[in-house]
Structures are given as structure tokens and as C-alpha cells.
């Protein structure tokens, strides 16, 4: 057999072996509790990854725990993490209208102790997974979820890092010096009508004043909910100032991948 043929067969075998070794991302519905409230999440991991690995919580938009949150959990699992798409509304509730979404979000976070307890229940749940290194956990959130993870960072949650995508920056419980243990990464659109330049400036001032390690990324011309391809549908259906932006979505995800790699390095401080 000619050398070129042997080489081709060898390359084919290597590719086949690599494909087999990669395994597959599996996701399953899970339940956990915060007090008397049943919470319905979605846990994703790659079966080929051996040993303990970092865990990442994904906090949904104000529409609730839906397929979009689960998709992001699977994307994280493809990177080798264990990801939990959490349920902040209870019983896996999903909103069908902005008024309903607003009601659910207010119920979850108006009494901050309730929201904090539900987030902590998810944090405890992912730490208990046998594939997870409980010392290396991060959280990311979209829209409502972005506000949630920033709130938990302000409260001193024991996380390696948090990532907020088009999330609320406003708070009535600002961080105190030394409270923010997590590294913070924020992505917002500069045409986001839900967030004003004054709010951005106030957030930066707060983070700087308390000595937080943070990075703020603003995308010119980009509107609210820019990471979700369904944003355009919601905009037309409900006359909302939303718009998907493919470039900003892909860039923010690429930056997130790098951020997670850095904060999960075992000797990272």
C-alpha cells in the first residue's frame, strides 16, 4: 500500500478516535428546593470529561427558565463545565407576556431574601454534584438574570466570577468595601433603553469604590437582549425595544470563554 494511503488511513483513525473520546453533552431536568418552593432546573455536562470540573449557574431572562437558558447550559457543557440552568420563579414557571414576566421577576426579587435563597439553593445543588469541584463555581445571567448575579456578587456570594449580559445595574443595596469576592464581567448595549448612561457611570463608580475586580464592555449601537436570537420576535410581538445582534452575541461569548478559563485556573486569585 502506498505511503500516502497509509497516511490517509492513519489520519482517519485519529479523527475517529477523537470523535469517540469527546463523548456527548447530556442534559437532564432536575429539581431542588428553597424552603417550601420547588425549583425546576436543567443540568448539563459532557460525559467524556473525567474527574471534577468547575460548575456554572445560568440565570434566565425575565421570561423564566426556558429553552434559551438550557441552550446556554449546553454550550457551557461543551466547554467541559457542569452547568445548571436555574429556576428563580419556582415550579419552572415561564411567562407568555411582558406583564406576566414583570410580575414573576418582581415576586422573585422584591423580597431580596427570597431571591437570594433561591439562588443559594441552586448554588448548593451544583456544588453537591459528584462531577463538580465545589471550590470553582461561577454564575452568568441574562437580562433579569444579569441583575440577579450582580446582586449576589454585591452580597459577597462565594463565586469565582459572574457574567452579566444586558442585565440591570441598578441596586438599592450597593456593595460595601471588600464584599465583592467574585470577578465581574458585564456586557451591555449602548442603545439599551433599559439602562441609562448615568446608571452605567454609577455602577462603575460603585465597583471602583469597593475595590471590585470588574470589566465593563459596552457595544455601540446595540440594544437590549442582544444575545437572544428570539429578541426580534419578542420586539415585534410585544412592541418592545429589543434586538438581537449576532456580532455582539458572538464577541461577548468569546470573551466569556476566556474569562471562565482565567478565573477557573487553580492558582487564580
C-alpha positions as CSV (number, residue, x, y, z in Angstrom):
1,X,0.0,0.0,0.0
2,X,1.4,3.4,-0.9
3,X,2.6,5.7,1.8
4,X,0.0,8.4,1.0
5,X,-2.8,5.8,1.5
6,X,-1.3,4.7,4.9
7,X,-1.1,8.3,6.0
8,X,-4.7,9.0,5.0
9,X,-5.9,5.9,6.9
10,X,-3.9,7.0,9.9
11,X,-5.4,10.5,9.9
12,X,-8.9,8.9,9.6
13,X,-8.3,6.7,12.6
14,X,-7.1,9.6,14.7
15,X,-10.2,11.6,13.8
16,X,-12.4,8.7,14.6
17,X,-10.7,8.2,18.0
18,X,-11.0,11.9,18.8
19,X,-14.7,11.9,18.0
20,X,-15.3,8.8,20.2
21,X,-13.3,10.2,23.1
22,X,-15.2,13.5,23.0
23,X,-18.4,11.8,24.3
24,X,-21.5,13.8,24.2
25,X,-23.3,16.6,26.1
26,X,-26.2,15.3,28.1
27,X,-28.8,17.4,29.8
28,X,-31.5,16.4,32.3
29,X,-34.2,18.1,34.2
30,X,-33.6,18.3,38.0
31,X,-35.5,19.5,41.0
32,X,-34.3,21.1,44.2
33,X,-35.9,23.3,46.9
34,X,-35.7,26.6,48.5
35,X,-37.8,26.3,51.7
36,X,-41.2,25.1,50.5
37,X,-40.7,26.2,46.9
38,X,-40.0,23.6,44.3
39,X,-37.4,24.7,41.8
40,X,-37.0,23.0,38.4
41,X,-33.6,23.3,36.8
42,X,-31.7,21.7,33.9
43,X,-28.2,20.2,34.4
44,X,-25.8,19.7,31.5
45,X,-22.4,18.1,31.2
46,X,-20.1,16.3,28.8
47,X,-19.9,12.6,29.6
48,X,-16.3,12.3,28.3
49,X,-14.9,14.7,30.8
50,X,-13.5,12.8,33.7
51,X,-12.9,13.9,37.3
52,X,-14.2,17.0,39.0
53,X,-14.6,20.2,37.0
54,X,-15.9,23.8,37.5
55,X,-19.6,24.5,37.7
56,X,-21.5,27.4,36.2
57,X,-25.0,28.6,37.1
58,X,-27.1,30.1,34.3
59,X,-29.8,32.5,35.4
60,X,-32.6,33.1,32.9
61,X,-34.2,36.2,31.5
62,X,-37.5,37.5,32.9
63,X,-39.3,35.1,30.6
64,X,-38.3,32.4,33.0
65,X,-36.5,29.1,32.8
66,X,-36.9,28.3,29.1
67,X,-35.0,26.6,26.2
68,X,-32.7,29.6,25.8
69,X,-31.3,29.2,29.3
70,X,-30.9,25.4,28.6
71,X,-29.1,26.1,25.4
72,X,-26.5,28.3,27.2
73,X,-26.1,25.5,29.8
74,X,-25.3,23.0,27.0
75,X,-22.8,25.5,25.4
76,X,-21.0,25.6,28.8
77,X,-21.0,21.8,29.0
78,X,-19.4,21.7,25.6
79,X,-16.5,23.7,27.1
80,X,-16.1,21.0,29.8
81,X,-18.1,22.6,32.6
82,X,-21.1,21.3,34.5
83,X,-23.8,23.9,34.0
84,X,-27.1,24.3,35.8
85,X,-29.9,26.4,34.2
86,X,-31.6,27.6,37.4
87,X,-35.2,28.4,38.2
88,X,-35.7,31.7,40.0
89,X,-39.5,31.8,39.6
90,X,-40.4,28.4,41.1
91,X,-42.1,25.3,39.6
92,X,-40.3,26.1,36.3
93,X,-42.8,28.9,35.5
94,X,-42.4,30.7,32.2
95,X,-44.0,34.0,31.2
96,X,-46.0,34.3,28.0
97,X,-46.4,38.1,28.2
98,X,-44.2,41.0,29.4
99,X,-46.7,41.8,32.2
100,X,-46.5,38.3,33.4
101,X,-42.7,38.3,33.2
102,X,-42.6,41.5,35.2
103,X,-44.8,40.0,37.8
104,X,-42.7,36.9,38.2
105,X,-39.5,38.9,38.3
106,X,-40.9,41.2,41.0
107,X,-42.1,38.3,43.1
108,X,-38.6,36.7,42.9
109,X,-36.6,39.7,43.8
110,X,-38.8,42.3,45.6
111,X,-38.2,40.4,48.8
112,X,-34.5,40.0,48.3
113,X,-34.2,37.3,50.9
114,X,-36.5,35.1,48.7
115,X,-34.4,35.6,45.6
116,X,-31.1,35.2,47.5
117,X,-32.4,31.9,49.0
118,X,-33.4,30.6,45.6
119,X,-30.0,31.4,44.1
120,X,-28.2,29.9,47.0
121,X,-30.3,26.7,46.7
122,X,-29.1,26.4,43.1
123,X,-25.5,27.1,44.2
124,X,-25.7,24.4,46.9
125,X,-27.3,21.9,44.4
126,X,-24.5,22.3,41.8
127,X,-21.8,22.0,44.5
128,X,-23.3,18.7,45.5
129,X,-22.9,17.2,42.0
130,X,-20.2,14.4,42.0
131,X,-18.6,15.8,38.8
132,X,-18.2,19.4,40.2
133,X,-15.3,20.9,42.1
134,X,-17.2,22.9,44.7
135,X,-14.4,25.4,45.1
136,X,-14.7,26.6,41.5
137,X,-18.2,27.9,40.7
138,X,-19.3,30.9,38.6
139,X,-22.6,32.4,37.6
140,X,-23.9,34.1,34.5
141,X,-27.2,35.8,33.8
142,X,-29.2,37.3,31.1
143,X,-31.5,40.4,31.4
144,X,-33.3,39.7,34.8
145,X,-30.6,37.0,35.4
146,X,-27.8,39.5,34.9
147,X,-29.3,41.7,37.6
148,X,-29.5,38.6,39.9
149,X,-25.9,37.6,39.5
150,X,-24.7,41.1,40.1
151,X,-26.8,41.4,43.2
152,X,-25.3,38.1,44.5
153,X,-21.8,39.4,43.8
154,X,-22.6,42.6,45.7
155,X,-23.8,40.4,48.6
156,X,-20.4,38.6,48.7
157,X,-21.5,35.3,47.2
158,X,-18.7,32.8,47.2
159,X,-18.2,32.6,43.4
160,X,-15.1,32.8,41.3
161,X,-16.8,35.1,38.9
162,X,-20.1,36.4,37.5
163,X,-21.0,37.5,34.0
164,X,-24.0,39.8,33.2
165,X,-25.4,40.2,29.7
166,X,-27.8,43.1,29.2
167,X,-28.6,43.0,33.0
168,X,-29.8,45.7,35.3
169,X,-27.0,47.6,37.0
170,X,-29.3,49.4,39.5
171,X,-29.4,48.5,43.1
172,X,-30.7,49.8,46.4
173,X,-28.2,47.6,48.3
174,X,-24.8,48.6,47.0
175,X,-21.7,46.6,47.8
176,X,-19.5,47.5,50.7
177,X,-15.7,47.6,50.5
178,X,-14.3,44.1,50.3
179,X,-17.7,42.4,49.8
180,X,-17.4,41.6,46.1
181,X,-15.3,38.4,46.1
182,X,-16.2,37.4,42.5
183,X,-14.5,38.8,39.5
184,X,-17.2,40.7,37.5
185,X,-17.7,40.9,33.7
186,X,-20.6,43.0,32.2
187,X,-21.8,43.2,28.6
188,X,-24.4,45.8,27.7
189,X,-25.6,47.5,24.6
190,X,-25.1,51.3,24.4
191,X,-28.6,51.7,22.8
192,X,-30.2,49.6,25.6
193,X,-33.2,51.7,26.7
194,X,-33.4,49.7,29.9
195,X,-30.0,51.1,31.1
196,X,-29.0,54.8,31.1
197,X,-25.5,56.2,30.8
198,X,-26.0,57.6,34.3
199,X,-26.7,54.1,35.7
200,X,-23.5,52.8,33.9
201,X,-21.5,55.6,35.5
202,X,-22.9,54.9,38.9
203,X,-22.2,51.2,38.6
204,X,-18.6,51.8,37.6
205,X,-18.2,54.2,40.5
206,X,-19.6,51.7,43.0
207,X,-17.4,48.9,41.8
208,X,-14.3,51.0,41.8
209,X,-15.1,52.4,45.3
210,X,-15.4,48.9,46.8
211,X,-12.3,47.6,45.2
212,X,-14.1,45.0,43.0
213,X,-12.2,43.4,40.1
214,X,-14.6,44.2,37.2
215,X,-14.7,44.9,33.5
216,X,-17.5,46.7,31.7
217,X,-18.0,46.2,27.9
218,X,-20.4,48.5,26.1
219,X,-21.4,47.7,22.5
220,X,-22.1,50.8,20.4
221,X,-25.5,50.8,18.6
222,X,-26.6,47.5,20.3
223,X,-30.0,47.2,22.0
224,X,-31.4,45.2,24.9
225,X,-31.4,41.4,24.8
226,X,-28.8,41.4,22.1
227,X,-27.6,37.8,22.9
228,X,-31.0,36.1,22.3
229,X,-32.0,35.4,18.7
230,X,-35.6,35.5,19.8
231,X,-35.3,39.1,20.8
232,X,-36.6,40.3,17.4
233,X,-39.7,38.1,17.7
234,X,-40.4,39.5,21.1
235,X,-39.9,43.0,19.8
236,X,-42.4,42.6,17.0
237,X,-44.9,40.7,19.1
238,X,-45.0,43.0,22.2
239,X,-43.6,46.3,20.7
240,X,-40.5,46.2,22.9
241,X,-37.1,47.9,22.4
242,X,-35.2,44.7,21.9
243,X,-32.9,43.5,19.1
244,X,-30.6,40.5,18.5
245,X,-27.1,41.4,17.5
246,X,-25.1,38.5,16.1
247,X,-21.7,40.2,16.3
248,X,-22.1,41.4,19.9
249,X,-23.5,38.0,20.9
250,X,-20.6,36.1,19.4
251,X,-18.0,38.6,20.8
252,X,-19.4,38.5,24.3
253,X,-19.5,34.7,24.3
254,X,-15.9,34.5,23.1
255,X,-14.9,37.0,25.9
256,X,-16.8,34.9,28.4
257,X,-15.0,31.7,27.3
258,X,-11.7,33.4,28.0
259,X,-12.9,34.9,31.3
260,X,-14.0,31.5,32.6
261,X,-10.7,29.9,31.6
262,X,-8.8,32.5,33.6
263,X,-11.0,32.5,36.8
264,X,-11.0,28.7,36.9
265,X,-7.3,28.4,36.8
266,X,-6.4,26.7,40.0
267,X,-3.9,29.3,41.2
268,X,-6.1,32.3,40.2
269,X,-6.6,34.8,42.9
